[in-house]
Amino acid sequence: MRASWVNTSPWGPWGWPQDLFTWTILLLGICSICGGAWALFARATKNGETTLRRQSTFSLEKHYRWLRILLSFLSALLSLDYLQRYLGNTPTIIDASSYWLEAKILAQGGATFSRQAAGALVQGRFMISPPSNPGAVGVIFPPGYPFLLAFFFLIGKPLLCGPFLGALTTWLTGSLAMSWTRSAATALLACLWSTICFALRYHTADTISHGLSIPLSIVLLLATTNICRRLAQECSFNRAERQKLGVLGLALGLSLGWLIATRPLTGIALGGACFLQIFWTSKNLKRTQKKQLLLSLLFPLGAGTLPGLFLLGW
């Protein structure tokens, strides 16, 4: 019998939220609409037009870091609540259970397990036998995400991996928005949208690789943005600048390598786009500057990418 609060429509049933999770998402969604409208209104008016607007902007800038921490923590709590309320504290789809099994095997120090220990149902779940060892079976998925999940197995809290990635995604989303717009209001609005996104809440609740590929992609974009910004400024490439480029190149390489080890096609496509952007930004540099760029950027970039590639080939 259908509950009295549910209404039907051509698009399916709808009605008032019935639990804390959906009420929280609804209220945060209303806040995001109001915040977006306020940001558009503030942008459309001239700077310094009213004392109230100056005070509110100053307050937002002042508390930006703490608000971002709060939204990141709330994202983790909502992912954890989604896991408990809707998924029953367990992996649900076949992909999630396969990642879970692969991570558990990695945490035990192996990559395969005996075929005799696997039932017929388990053997049909994205399993493959190595040609050199037909008596063993392993999961076919890339090892990037199971490698992280295995760490949470080792500390005895595998279900906390998703909420951790949910909080990290919200935090990095704010960093990327601040890097692109230089606006605390826009960055907080991006964090808020990250928090209320149902797709992110699910993909950082179930044990699937999407939850890791998102923050890795954001780090990749952040590193590329900062590299291109320095190249566009035509910096002098002194020792300090070369060190900063080296750190950015290392961050770019580590995130790219791990992303390729997690979702290879995503890593190749996004990495190729980032390299094209760096190449396009550096095309106006002098020949000596390009040589310095290669020396200071490519070595840490290659060194950072290798661990992920070795993990993928393992």
C-alpha positions, 0 to 999 in steps of 0.5 A: 500500500502506497504511503499517503504522503507519496504522489505519482506523476509521469516522472515517478513518485514524489513527496516530502522527505521522510528522513534526516538525509533527504531533509538535510539535502533539501535544506542545503539545496535551498541554501545553495539557491539563495547563495547563488542568487545573492552572489549574482546580485552582489556581482551585478552591483558596484563594489562598495555600494553599501556598508552591509555588503562590504561587511557581509563579504568581509565576514565571508572571506574571514570565515571561508576556511572554517566554512569549507571545513564544515562543508567537507565534514558534512559531506563525510557525514552525509556519505556515511549516513547514505551508506548506513541508511540506504546501502545497509553498511555493505557494498551493493552492486557487483562492481562494489563487491568486486572492488571490496574483494580485490582490496581485501586480497591486496590487504592480505599481501596478494593479488589472486586467491585459490579458485577452490576457495571461490564459489561459482557466484564469486567466480563470475563477478569480474574475475579472471585467471592469470595465464601462468596460474590457472588455479588462481583467480583475481579481479580484473579492475585496475588496482588504483582504488583497491590500493587505497581501500586496502589501507582502510582494511589494514586499519580495520575501517574499510567503510570509512574510505568513501566518507573520507573521499567525500570530504576530500572531494568537497575540500578540493572542489573549493580549492579549485573554484577559489583558484579559478575565480578568486572568490570565496563566495563562489568557492563556498557555493561550489563546496555546497553543491558538492555536498548536496550532490546525490551522485557524489554521496552515492559514489563516496558511500559505495566501494567503487572507484569513481569516489577516488577518480574525482579528487584525483582529477581535481588535483590534476586540474589544480596542478595544471592551472597553477603551472599554466598561470606561472607560465603565462606570467613569464616568470624568470625561472630562478631557483625558487620558481624552478622548485615551485614548478618541480613541486607542481610537476610532482603533484601533477605526475602523482595524481595522473599516475594514480588516476591512470591506475584507477580509471585508465581511460579517464586518466589518459583523456584528462592527462592529455588535455592538461598536457595540451594546455601546458604546451599551448601556454608555453608556446610563447616562451623563449627557447632558453625558458622552454629548456628551463621549463623542461628541466624543472618540470618534466623530471618530477612529472615523470618521477611522479607518474611512474608509481601509478604506472608500476601499480597498474602493471603489477 
